[in-house]
Amino acid sequence: MRISIHTLGTRGDVQPYVALARSLSRNGHEVQLAGPAQFDRFVTENGVSFFPLPGEFLTLLDTPDGKAAIASGQGYSAGFKLLKHVRPLMRRLLDTDWAAAQTFRPDLLVYHPKSIAAPYIAQRLSIKAVLASPLPGFTPTSAFPTPMLPFSSLGPLNKVSHQLAIRGADFLFSKVLKEWGHLSLGLTRITRVCPDATLYAYSRHVVPVPNDWNERVFVSGYWFLNDEASWHMPPGLAKFLADGDIPIYVGFGSMPGIDPERFAREIVNGLDRAGKRGLLAIGGGALEMTSVPNHVHVVGAAPHGQLFKHVSAALHHGGAGTTAASLRAGLPTIICPFFGDQPFWARRVAHLGAGPQALDRKTLTADKMAAAFLRTDDSVMRSKANELGQAIRQEDGLAQAVRIIEQVASSPAHGRCVMRIT
């Protein structure tokens, strides 16, 4: 079977789909991944065929406007503040997504929620489509509101709130979608056809499966790439680890920085006041250091699966993938969210008792950092984090995802709902 995977976003929006592509390939399927051009080398080095999509969306995060939007935003509000920059780029993205499918001619399409072209492409090609997401929010439920909103509950409005994620892109980009659908796809009516199945790539131990989801919605478990075998620990890191207490990991992935020196200074001072050592991952822009004190060691790119074996706790931005990695390692997890779904994961970690309450970047101080670091010494928190890690490690999310995708592909087609946007 020929399977095309379409995704868009940062490293956390690409890496799980690379893992899925590899697993599907090992099961005998021909797979192509379409994603931001910046990840060409990363994808192909993992043995996956790649079709590059425009990289301007990712570049936008590092512009002054992008950084300002993230600094002032909460939840998905940063995205709305960047709409004036995003809209002019949308037509080229839609056309390139369509070119990826035309070139590969898939039998089945698997797509990230940010790939707004994918459902229309599947409709045009008359093939099945699976919405695959690293976070919930694209299936209405009364159990919790959409992760787009910074609330743990909206009571009776929980279920309807999910329409923000399901229909938001259609509403925001209705004009360009209509034009593209008519001129590029040749569709006379532009409608969003619901996916044949929805597949969530997280653990049910982290977000329990709501009892009001139907049989076409699946939670497989996390999709870990597990590419750590080729990584060798640098001698400097090995020496730092051997010279003192087990450090706390601090890293913010590809998050951009507004005042990265101040941010790093508060964290370093917080570690010092808590009597902790720190392992700081620098590279995405959120952290910047001109001098490194003795209780801190700086690393560049390194796989979480390896680093997290050598730390006592983790502080990060709360991206779905990084959260999955720190929880799988059984680490007490401190989350300082930037935007998007990160506040949602922060709430989940705190609710599960596997970490303290989220830190607020806007009011961050060394004293608050120290208090959060010391909270990770709590025996109850450490026990809960360890138990959660054991449960996650017993899952095989990739194998389950492959079985679900093959099941969807081989099952009889059933009537899919249609949501008209024009």
Residue, then its C-alpha position, 0 to 999 in steps of 0.5 A: m500500500r502507498i501511504s502519504i503522510h502530510t505534516l507541518g510545524t516544528r520538530g515535534d510535529v515531524q519526528p513522530y511521523v518519521a517514526l510512523a513512516r519507518s514502522l509502516s515501511r518495515n511492515g511492507h508499505e511504500v511511504q512518503l512524508a511531506g513536511p517543512a523543507q527544513f527537515d529534509r536531511f532529518v527525514t531522509e537520514n532516517g530512510v524515509s522518502f521526503f517531499p519538501l513543503p514551504g518552510e516560511f511558516l517555520t521561519l516565521l517563528d524566529t522573526p521579530d513579529g513571531k517572537a513577539a506573538i509568542a511572548s504575549g500569547q497564551g494557548y493558540s493566541a500566538g497563531f492568531k496574531l500571526l495570521k496577517h503573515v500566514r494568509p499570503l503564504m497559504r496558497r503556495l502551501l496548498d499547491t505544494d501539498w497537492a503536488a506531493a500527493q500528485t507525485f506519489r499517488p497514494d492509496l491512503l493519506v495520513y495527515h497532521p491537523k495542521s495539514i489543512a489541504a489533506p482532507y480535500i486532497a483525499q476527497r479529490l483522489s477518492i482515497k481514505a484519510v486518517l487524521a493523526s494527531p499528537l494531541p486530542g482536540f479534533t474529536p468532540t468530547s464532554a470530558f475536557p475542552t479543546p486544548m486550543l483554550p487555556f482552561s481545564s474545563l468549560g463545563p457544558l461547553n466542553k464538547v462544542s469548544h472542539q469545533l474551534a480546532i475542527r473548523g477553525a482553519d476552514f473559517l480562517f482560510s475559507k477564501v483561499l481554500k475555495e479558490w484553491g479547491h476550484l482552480s487546483l483540485g477542480l472541485t465544484r463544491i468545496t466541502r471538508v469530508c470527515p476522516d475515515a478514522t482519527l488516530y491520537a498518538y499519545s498514551r491513554h495513561v496521560v489522557p484517558v480515552p473519553n467514553d463519548w468517542n466512537e469506534r472510529v477514534f483510536v488512541s495508540g500510544y506515543w510514537f517514539l523514534n528511538d534513534e539513540a543508538s548512534w549517539h555517543m556521549p561527549p567526554g565533557l558531558a560524561k565528566f560533568l555527570a561523574d563530578g557531582d549530583i545528578p543534574i536536572y535537564v533544562g531545554f526548550g526545543s525549537m522555541p524562539g527566544i525573546d530575552p534568552e540571556r535573562f531567561a537562562r540567567e533566572i534558570v541558572n540562578g534558580l538551580d543555584r538557590a535550590g542547590k541543584r546542578g543543571l544540564l542545559a540544552i541550547g540551540g533553539g533560541a530560548l536560552e543563551m549564555t555568555s558564561v557557564p558556571n560550574h553547576v551547569h553544563v551546556v549541550g547541543a542537539a542530543p536525543h532525549g531518550q539518552l539524556f533523560k537516563h542521566v537526569s533527576a527531573a526535566l524542565h521544558h516547554g511542554g511540547a507533546g514530544t518532549t513531554a512524552a519523552s520525559l514522562r516515559a523516562g519517569l521524570p518529574t516534569i516541570i513545564c514552562p509553556f510558550f504557546g499552542d497545546q503546551p499549557f494543556w500538557a502542563r495541566r495534564v502533568a500537574h493533574l497526574g501528580a508527575g510534576p508541579q504546576a506550570l511556570d509562567r514565563k512572564t513572571l519567572t524569577a530565580d526564586k520561583m525556579a528554585a521552588a519548582f526544582l525543589r518540588t521535584d524532590d517530593s517522594v510522592m511526585r517521584s513515585k507517580a512519575n516513575e509509575l507513569g513512566q513504567a506504564i508508558r514504556q509497556e505500550d507499543g504505540l507505533a505497532q498499534a498505529v500500524r495495525i489501526i491504519e491497516q485496519v482502516a485501509s482494509s475495512p469497507a468504506h462508510g459514509r463520512c460526514v461532510m462539512r460545507i465551507t462554501 
